[in-house]
Amino acid sequence: MPVVTISRLFGSGGAEVARRVADALGWTLLDNAVVDAVAERLGVSTAEISAHEERVPSVVERVARALTLGTPQWTHRIPATRELDEGEMLLVVARVIEEAVSRGPCVVVGRGAQCLLADRDDALHVFCHAPHAQLVRRIADRFDIPPAEAEHRVIETNRQREQYVRRHWRREWQSARNYHLALDTAWLGIEGAARMVSCLARDRFGGAPRSDD
């Protein structure tokens, strides 16, 4: 089953590009659905998954977890909730994506899918980017926050995504070697970028419908 993966700089509008591509092709979109499925399988809230996905634990978080697991006298201070394990979460994310792709053509947003599915011949890997000022402007408008706060979010989120890919796959997230196509959404526009991906996917894979259509 063919698949399009869309990685994106925070603020580039890559998730919206993915939604439009999925709509145009009639394929399944895997974005928030991944969060829901992973949360259900791990028995935690979607908010907890959202807070941990596409980021690596900080040094403080890793030390606190090690102390919690290794020092019994600490355990009574920790609420009795499901402890998220980074490795376990990654395995479940991978399983959810692979199972979805096996059921029919998909458009997958982020989550290291360009690495998870790197060896597939029926995959088109896309990276959405834009100039830094455009990223900041989009986030400031989207969340109605001051430019300084928006810039902090852009820098930190993209740093986390970069570290996530490097930690788990030892790849440079923005390297052209990970992708077949890199699109400047500020120059092309969201609709123009989506149209380009859709046309390329149709040319490469045909207009394969979802298996449940």
Backbone bond lengths (Angstrom), bond angles and torsions (degrees), N, CA, C in turn:
res aa  C-N    CA-C-N  psi(-1)  N-CA   C-N-CA  omega(-1)  CA-C   N-CA-C  phi
1 M - - - 1.456 - - 1.530 109.71 -
2 P 1.311 118.77 129.15 1.463 120.56 -179.83 1.519 112.34 -68.68
3 V 1.320 115.59 154.75 1.459 120.77 -178.99 1.522 109.06 -147.34
4 V 1.320 115.83 143.23 1.465 123.27 172.41 1.516 107.11 -113.68
5 T 1.318 117.63 127.09 1.463 120.87 173.31 1.523 108.08 -106.84
6 I 1.310 115.64 137.53 1.463 120.39 179.84 1.522 109.20 -124.89
7 S 1.322 115.38 107.11 1.459 122.21 172.92 1.522 106.74 -92.07
8 R 1.328 116.67 154.99 1.457 116.80 -173.13 1.509 112.07 -156.40
9 L 1.327 115.05 139.50 1.452 120.05 166.99 1.522 107.74 -66.64
10 F 1.317 116.67 139.56 1.452 121.14 177.83 1.524 108.37 -61.96
11 G 1.328 116.18 123.09 1.453 120.76 -177.83 1.518 113.57 101.60
12 S 1.317 117.13 -4.54 1.472 119.81 -179.01 1.521 112.92 -84.33
13 G 1.336 117.28 -13.30 1.455 119.89 -177.09 1.515 113.17 82.01
14 G 1.319 117.26 18.51 1.462 120.84 -177.14 1.515 113.63 -61.16
15 A 1.337 117.76 -35.59 1.459 120.01 179.44 1.525 110.93 -65.56
16 E 1.325 116.65 -36.93 1.462 120.07 177.49 1.523 110.83 -70.32
17 V 1.321 116.64 -37.24 1.465 120.10 174.33 1.530 109.57 -58.25
18 A 1.327 115.81 -46.14 1.462 120.68 -179.62 1.526 111.37 -60.63
19 R 1.322 117.19 -42.91 1.466 120.40 179.89 1.519 111.20 -60.98
20 R 1.324 116.24 -42.63 1.465 119.82 -179.54 1.522 111.76 -69.37
21 V 1.320 116.18 -35.66 1.470 119.67 177.21 1.524 109.77 -64.56
22 A 1.331 116.86 -45.96 1.463 120.74 179.55 1.523 110.85 -60.80
23 D 1.322 116.99 -42.00 1.465 120.73 178.85 1.528 110.82 -63.96
24 A 1.336 116.05 -43.52 1.464 119.97 -177.69 1.520 112.18 -65.87
25 L 1.318 116.80 -36.79 1.466 120.85 -177.52 1.520 112.74 -88.94
26 G 1.333 117.07 -17.29 1.454 120.28 -174.06 1.511 112.77 74.17
27 W 1.340 116.57 29.17 1.454 122.23 -178.54 1.526 110.08 -101.58
28 T 1.315 115.99 164.09 1.460 121.99 176.72 1.524 110.48 -72.71
29 L 1.322 116.95 135.82 1.461 122.26 175.68 1.518 109.18 -98.15
30 L 1.323 116.25 125.91 1.464 121.96 176.30 1.519 108.77 -111.03
31 D 1.312 115.25 100.14 1.464 120.94 176.58 1.522 107.01 -137.67
32 N 1.324 117.77 -94.18 1.463 119.55 177.68 1.521 112.37 -65.97
33 A 1.330 116.50 -23.18 1.465 119.68 177.90 1.522 111.39 -61.52
34 V 1.333 117.05 -30.93 1.462 120.98 176.84 1.521 109.61 -64.39
35 V 1.327 116.69 -44.11 1.466 121.58 179.28 1.523 110.22 -59.08
36 D 1.326 116.31 -46.90 1.469 120.71 -178.93 1.528 111.22 -60.96
37 A 1.333 116.47 -45.63 1.466 120.68 -176.84 1.523 111.39 -67.27
38 V 1.333 117.06 -42.17 1.460 120.78 -179.67 1.525 110.37 -66.42
39 A 1.325 117.44 -41.86 1.465 121.52 178.90 1.528 110.53 -60.54
40 E 1.330 116.26 -43.32 1.465 119.99 -179.40 1.529 111.26 -63.70
41 R 1.323 116.85 -43.09 1.463 120.23 -176.94 1.527 112.14 -71.06
42 L 1.325 116.88 -31.14 1.461 119.84 -179.30 1.520 112.60 -91.97
43 G 1.324 116.46 -8.24 1.458 119.82 178.01 1.509 113.83 71.58
44 V 1.343 116.31 35.22 1.464 120.63 177.91 1.523 108.22 -127.83
45 S 1.323 116.71 175.32 1.457 120.54 -179.50 1.529 110.82 -79.56
46 T 1.311 115.14 156.68 1.469 119.56 176.35 1.529 110.57 -63.61
47 A 1.336 116.90 -31.17 1.465 120.32 178.78 1.527 110.96 -62.74
48 E 1.334 117.02 -38.94 1.463 120.61 179.00 1.526 111.19 -66.23
49 I 1.333 116.88 -41.72 1.465 119.97 178.38 1.521 110.13 -64.86
50 S 1.323 116.84 -44.98 1.466 121.01 -179.98 1.522 111.64 -59.64
51 A 1.336 115.90 -35.72 1.460 120.29 -178.42 1.527 112.59 -72.35
52 H 1.337 116.66 -21.82 1.461 119.81 -175.06 1.532 114.22 -108.82
53 E 1.328 118.03 -17.13 1.456 118.34 -173.50 1.531 111.68 -73.26
54 E 1.316 114.84 149.43 1.463 123.92 179.03 1.529 112.72 54.51
55 R 1.323 116.03 34.06 1.454 120.73 173.72 1.516 108.04 -147.89
56 V 1.308 116.07 160.73 1.461 120.56 177.72 1.525 108.25 -109.49
57 P 1.331 117.94 150.06 1.463 120.16 179.71 1.531 110.82 -63.80
58 S 1.309 116.04 142.58 1.457 119.96 175.68 1.524 109.80 -71.97
59 V 1.319 116.34 167.68 1.458 121.08 177.85 1.525 110.05 -58.69
60 V 1.329 116.64 -42.48 1.465 120.72 -179.68 1.523 110.22 -61.75
61 E 1.345 117.26 -42.84 1.463 120.72 179.85 1.524 111.34 -64.08
62 R 1.338 116.74 -41.28 1.463 119.97 -178.78 1.528 110.95 -67.78
63 V 1.338 117.25 -39.88 1.463 120.65 178.46 1.528 110.30 -65.91
64 A 1.328 116.53 -44.76 1.462 120.54 179.97 1.524 110.87 -60.54
65 R 1.325 116.12 -41.54 1.472 119.50 179.46 1.527 110.56 -65.31
66 A 1.332 116.54 -42.68 1.465 120.09 -179.94 1.523 110.94 -62.67
67 L 1.327 116.07 -41.28 1.462 119.70 178.99 1.524 111.37 -66.76
68 T 1.343 115.37 -40.04 1.463 119.83 179.73 1.522 111.29 -62.61
69 L 1.339 116.05 -42.70 1.455 120.33 -177.86 1.524 112.45 -76.31
70 G 1.343 116.39 -29.65 1.456 119.14 -172.17 1.504 115.47 -101.42
71 T 1.327 118.25 -9.03 1.460 120.85 -176.75 1.516 109.89 -124.20
72 P 1.336 118.81 101.14 1.469 122.53 -174.03 1.520 114.18 -54.66
73 Q 1.336 116.83 -36.21 1.452 118.06 -175.82 1.530 112.83 -67.14
74 W 1.343 116.65 -13.52 1.455 119.90 177.75 1.529 111.55 -81.70
75 T 1.308 116.91 -23.39 1.462 119.20 -166.26 1.515 113.20 -64.44
76 H 1.336 118.43 -29.89 1.456 118.84 -178.49 1.520 111.82 -70.30
77 R 1.344 117.33 -14.95 1.458 120.41 179.98 1.531 112.06 -89.42
78 I 1.312 117.03 -9.75 1.455 121.24 -175.76 1.519 109.63 -98.03
79 P 1.338 118.80 128.87 1.464 120.63 178.80 1.524 110.74 -57.95
80 A 1.307 117.08 145.63 1.463 121.65 -177.01 1.525 110.57 -80.59
81 T 1.314 116.90 70.40 1.458 122.51 177.78 1.517 109.29 -117.58
82 R 1.329 115.89 164.38 1.454 121.69 179.28 1.526 109.06 -65.37
83 E 1.339 116.94 121.07 1.466 121.53 -179.31 1.522 109.04 -83.36
84 L 1.328 116.24 121.83 1.456 120.45 -179.43 1.521 110.07 -76.10
85 D 1.314 115.57 126.92 1.455 121.40 176.66 1.523 108.34 -104.28
86 E 1.331 115.91 127.63 1.467 121.16 -174.94 1.523 112.13 -58.72
87 G 1.322 116.65 -46.14 1.458 120.24 -178.55 1.511 112.45 -66.43
88 E 1.334 116.12 -41.39 1.461 120.56 179.24 1.523 110.62 -63.89
89 M 1.324 116.05 -42.03 1.459 120.28 -179.87 1.527 110.61 -62.57
90 L 1.319 117.03 -41.84 1.462 120.89 179.21 1.524 111.19 -61.92
91 L 1.330 116.66 -41.97 1.460 120.61 179.38 1.528 111.43 -63.55
92 V 1.329 116.51 -40.68 1.461 120.11 -179.81 1.523 110.44 -69.14
93 V 1.330 117.82 -40.83 1.469 121.05 176.09 1.523 109.94 -57.60
94 A 1.329 116.42 -46.88 1.463 121.04 179.97 1.521 111.04 -60.69
95 R 1.335 116.17 -41.91 1.468 120.19 -178.81 1.525 110.97 -66.33
96 V 1.322 116.54 -42.34 1.469 120.49 179.37 1.524 110.55 -61.05
97 I 1.331 116.69 -44.44 1.466 120.47 -179.48 1.524 110.95 -66.08
98 E 1.316 117.08 -46.41 1.463 120.70 -178.24 1.527 111.91 -63.57
99 E 1.323 116.56 -39.64 1.469 120.14 178.67 1.526 110.70 -65.76
100 A 1.330 116.75 -41.82 1.464 120.27 180.00 1.521 111.04 -64.41
101 V 1.336 116.14 -43.27 1.467 120.29 -179.81 1.528 110.52 -64.20
102 S 1.320 117.30 -35.36 1.468 120.13 -179.49 1.523 112.04 -67.43
103 R 1.353 117.29 -21.72 1.461 120.65 -178.00 1.527 112.79 -86.02
104 G 1.327 117.75 -20.19 1.456 119.90 -178.83 1.512 111.68 167.37
105 P 1.331 117.93 169.42 1.472 122.00 -178.88 1.524 111.68 -56.68
106 C 1.320 116.29 138.63 1.465 121.93 -175.75 1.521 111.63 -136.51
107 V 1.309 114.78 156.12 1.462 123.19 165.85 1.521 105.72 -115.95
108 V 1.329 117.20 117.90 1.460 122.39 -174.50 1.527 109.83 -109.60
109 V 1.316 116.01 129.04 1.471 121.26 -179.68 1.519 109.90 -98.74
110 G 1.340 117.09 120.91 1.452 122.28 172.33 1.509 114.67 57.99
111 R 1.347 116.32 -145.13 1.466 125.14 178.69 1.520 113.24 59.73
112 G 1.337 117.81 23.95 1.462 120.50 178.88 1.513 113.45 69.39
113 A 1.334 117.28 19.71 1.471 120.21 -176.51 1.515 111.98 -62.21
114 Q 1.338 117.17 -30.78 1.465 119.25 178.99 1.521 111.26 -65.21
115 C 1.336 117.19 -22.96 1.464 121.98 176.13 1.524 110.93 -90.87
116 L 1.329 116.27 -43.20 1.459 120.72 179.53 1.523 111.78 -58.86
117 L 1.336 116.18 -36.56 1.461 121.49 -174.75 1.526 111.62 -110.84
118 A 1.314 116.50 23.25 1.467 121.13 -173.67 1.518 113.50 -62.87
119 D 1.327 118.07 -29.50 1.460 121.05 -175.12 1.527 113.66 -89.27
120 R 1.315 117.58 -0.41 1.470 120.13 -178.88 1.525 110.94 -79.62
121 D 1.324 116.01 135.66 1.463 120.58 176.62 1.528 111.65 -79.64
122 D 1.336 116.03 -17.50 1.460 119.93 -177.08 1.525 111.65 -103.09
123 A 1.323 116.74 33.79 1.463 121.39 179.77 1.528 110.22 -121.69
124 L 1.320 115.10 141.72 1.461 122.52 173.44 1.520 106.82 -116.47
125 H 1.326 116.62 117.89 1.461 121.84 -176.39 1.531 110.18 -103.44
126 V 1.325 116.15 124.41 1.463 122.89 -173.90 1.525 109.99 -122.52
127 F 1.327 115.91 142.35 1.465 121.07 174.97 1.523 108.89 -123.52
128 C 1.327 117.29 123.59 1.458 123.04 178.61 1.527 109.89 -101.01
129 H 1.319 115.52 129.09 1.463 120.44 -179.26 1.519 109.16 -140.57
130 A 1.308 115.68 173.64 1.463 122.77 177.63 1.526 107.59 -164.49
131 P 1.328 118.05 159.95 1.464 119.86 175.43 1.525 111.46 -56.95
132 H 1.329 115.51 150.34 1.465 120.42 -175.06 1.529 112.21 -55.22
133 A 1.325 117.33 -43.34 1.468 120.40 -178.37 1.521 111.12 -61.11
134 Q 1.330 116.93 -35.95 1.462 120.73 178.84 1.530 111.23 -70.15
135 L 1.327 116.46 -37.94 1.467 120.24 177.09 1.526 110.42 -60.44
136 V 1.326 115.36 -46.62 1.466 120.67 -179.27 1.523 110.87 -63.48
137 R 1.326 116.40 -43.73 1.466 120.26 -178.74 1.527 110.91 -62.50
138 R 1.324 116.63 -41.96 1.463 119.73 -178.53 1.535 111.11 -64.84
139 I 1.334 116.75 -42.41 1.463 120.12 -179.09 1.525 110.73 -69.88
140 A 1.315 117.45 -38.71 1.468 120.16 177.41 1.523 110.47 -61.23
141 D 1.326 116.93 -42.36 1.464 120.82 179.09 1.527 111.38 -70.04
142 R 1.317 116.46 -41.27 1.471 120.77 -175.93 1.521 111.83 -64.49
143 F 1.336 116.96 -42.42 1.461 120.62 -176.06 1.532 112.99 -102.87
144 D 1.331 115.91 0.10 1.463 121.14 -179.56 1.527 110.89 54.50
145 I 1.324 115.65 55.56 1.458 122.39 -178.61 1.529 109.56 -126.49
146 P 1.339 117.73 160.94 1.468 120.45 178.96 1.531 111.41 -63.36
147 P 1.329 117.48 151.95 1.466 120.93 179.91 1.525 113.76 -54.96
148 A 1.325 118.06 -37.21 1.463 120.53 -179.19 1.522 111.14 -63.76
149 E 1.319 116.70 -42.00 1.461 120.08 177.96 1.524 110.67 -68.62
150 A 1.320 115.88 -39.44 1.460 119.88 178.32 1.523 110.90 -62.45
151 E 1.314 116.48 -41.01 1.464 119.55 179.75 1.525 110.80 -64.01
152 H 1.327 116.84 -40.38 1.461 120.22 177.74 1.521 110.66 -61.05
153 R 1.323 117.25 -44.38 1.468 120.86 179.66 1.528 111.07 -62.95
154 V 1.317 116.31 -42.39 1.469 120.39 -179.92 1.522 110.48 -61.65
155 I 1.315 116.60 -49.31 1.464 121.01 -177.60 1.520 110.70 -63.34
156 E 1.331 117.31 -46.96 1.464 121.34 -175.93 1.529 111.58 -68.77
157 T 1.320 117.57 -43.53 1.467 120.09 -178.81 1.523 110.89 -64.78
158 N 1.310 117.11 -43.66 1.463 119.32 179.94 1.526 111.60 -69.43
159 R 1.326 116.85 -31.89 1.461 119.92 175.28 1.520 110.44 -64.75
160 Q 1.331 116.10 -42.72 1.461 120.27 179.28 1.531 111.25 -63.76
161 R 1.318 117.07 -42.76 1.465 120.29 179.81 1.531 110.83 -63.90
162 E 1.320 115.50 -39.24 1.461 119.83 178.31 1.527 110.88 -64.03
163 Q 1.327 116.94 -44.94 1.461 121.26 179.90 1.523 111.45 -66.49
164 Y 1.319 117.09 -35.68 1.466 122.19 179.69 1.531 110.30 -60.16
165 V 1.319 116.84 -47.65 1.468 120.77 -179.99 1.526 110.67 -68.00
166 R 1.296 117.19 -41.06 1.470 120.32 -179.61 1.524 111.21 -65.85
167 R 1.320 117.05 -39.79 1.464 121.32 -177.07 1.527 111.72 -67.99
168 H 1.333 116.53 -43.12 1.460 119.97 -172.64 1.520 114.58 -92.60
169 W 1.330 117.41 -25.65 1.474 119.38 -177.49 1.526 113.87 -126.58
170 R 1.324 116.32 -2.15 1.464 121.05 179.65 1.531 111.81 54.72
171 R 1.308 114.60 42.15 1.459 121.90 177.17 1.521 109.27 -122.31
172 E 1.314 115.72 155.62 1.455 120.65 173.01 1.521 107.73 -87.70
173 W 1.309 116.47 117.22 1.452 123.40 -170.63 1.533 113.16 -52.71
174 Q 1.329 117.47 -44.25 1.454 120.50 -174.73 1.527 113.42 -91.25
175 S 1.312 118.04 3.65 1.459 120.67 -179.43 1.524 111.09 -62.80
176 A 1.323 116.07 135.67 1.467 121.23 179.23 1.520 111.76 -61.86
177 R 1.319 117.90 -21.58 1.459 120.68 -178.23 1.529 112.83 -67.90
178 N 1.331 116.83 -15.68 1.466 120.25 179.44 1.523 113.27 -85.19
179 Y 1.342 116.65 -11.46 1.462 119.40 -168.10 1.529 112.12 -132.78
180 H 1.331 113.98 154.16 1.460 120.23 172.73 1.528 111.06 -89.80
181 L 1.332 115.49 -24.76 1.462 120.02 -172.59 1.523 109.86 -147.69
182 A 1.329 117.12 131.63 1.466 122.73 174.60 1.524 108.04 -120.13
183 L 1.335 116.34 128.71 1.461 121.18 -172.73 1.524 111.26 -123.47
184 D 1.329 116.31 130.63 1.457 122.45 174.42 1.519 107.51 -88.20
185 T 1.330 116.52 103.58 1.461 119.91 -174.98 1.530 112.48 -72.66
186 A 1.327 117.29 -19.31 1.463 119.33 175.79 1.525 109.69 -70.99
187 W 1.298 116.99 -37.21 1.468 121.97 -178.44 1.525 111.72 -81.69
188 L 1.338 116.49 -44.58 1.469 120.61 -177.83 1.520 112.95 -81.77
189 G 1.340 116.05 -27.36 1.451 120.09 -169.98 1.524 109.61 82.03
190 I 1.322 116.65 158.32 1.464 120.85 -178.71 1.524 110.49 -62.21
191 E 1.313 116.84 -46.66 1.456 120.55 -178.56 1.524 111.48 -65.48
192 G 1.331 116.80 -40.96 1.464 120.08 179.10 1.520 111.98 -64.56
193 A 1.337 116.38 -40.47 1.463 120.16 178.44 1.528 110.61 -65.64
194 A 1.335 116.61 -43.33 1.466 120.42 179.81 1.521 110.91 -63.79
195 R 1.323 116.65 -40.22 1.464 120.41 179.72 1.526 111.05 -63.89
196 M 1.324 116.48 -39.05 1.466 120.10 179.90 1.527 111.28 -65.59
197 V 1.336 116.41 -44.04 1.464 120.02 179.16 1.526 110.61 -64.75
198 S 1.329 116.59 -44.27 1.463 120.94 -179.10 1.524 111.32 -61.16
199 C 1.325 116.41 -44.51 1.467 120.59 179.97 1.520 111.22 -63.39
200 L 1.320 116.38 -42.13 1.464 120.19 -179.98 1.530 110.87 -67.17
201 A 1.328 116.47 -40.19 1.467 120.09 178.95 1.523 110.61 -64.31
202 R 1.330 117.54 -42.19 1.465 120.67 178.10 1.528 110.58 -63.64
203 D 1.310 115.98 -42.97 1.460 120.18 -179.31 1.526 111.05 -64.58
204 R 1.326 115.67 -37.47 1.462 120.89 -176.24 1.527 112.35 -80.72
205 F 1.348 116.14 -43.18 1.452 120.52 -170.84 1.527 114.50 -115.07
206 G 1.332 117.29 -11.19 1.444 118.91 -172.50 1.519 109.94 82.83
207 G 1.296 117.26 173.37 1.473 120.69 -176.61 1.505 111.29 -89.13
208 A 1.331 116.94 53.43 1.466 120.24 -175.43 1.522 110.79 -60.99
209 P 1.335 117.87 124.23 1.461 120.47 178.36 1.509 111.07 -79.25
210 R 1.325 117.19 168.85 1.458 121.55 173.90 1.520 109.07 -68.00
211 S 1.306 114.85 153.18 1.468 120.15 -175.99 1.521 112.34 -66.60
212 D 1.366 117.31 -21.20 1.462 119.31 -179.10 1.523 112.85 -93.46
213 D 1.347 118.40 5.08 1.454 121.99 178.88 1.532 110.72 -83.89
